Amino acid sequence: MVHGTAVVEPGASVGPGTRVWHHAHVRDGAVIGAGCTIGKNVFVDGGVVVGDRVKVQNNVSLYRGCGSRTPSSWGRAPSSPTTASRER
């Protein structure tokens, strides 16, 4: 699934079952595996390889030289009410 506002350039590879959300941009030459989630406003540069079942959180930019071939999650973890209250 590629959201209508996302851009997946010709020459980019997006695996089956991967979701590319609002305003994401996947450049020519990027490789994204199966079952991934590419969050809102994510940038994936050409030459980046993202393996299967990887979640890239909103507003993350992945430039050449970045990549993960194992299931993982990239980006800031959401704050729970407990952590948020300690951060103030």
Secondary structure by P-SEA (a helix, b strand, c coil): cccccccccccbbbcccbbbccbbbbcccbbbbcccccccbbbbcccbbbccbbbbccccccccccccccccccccccccaaaaaaac
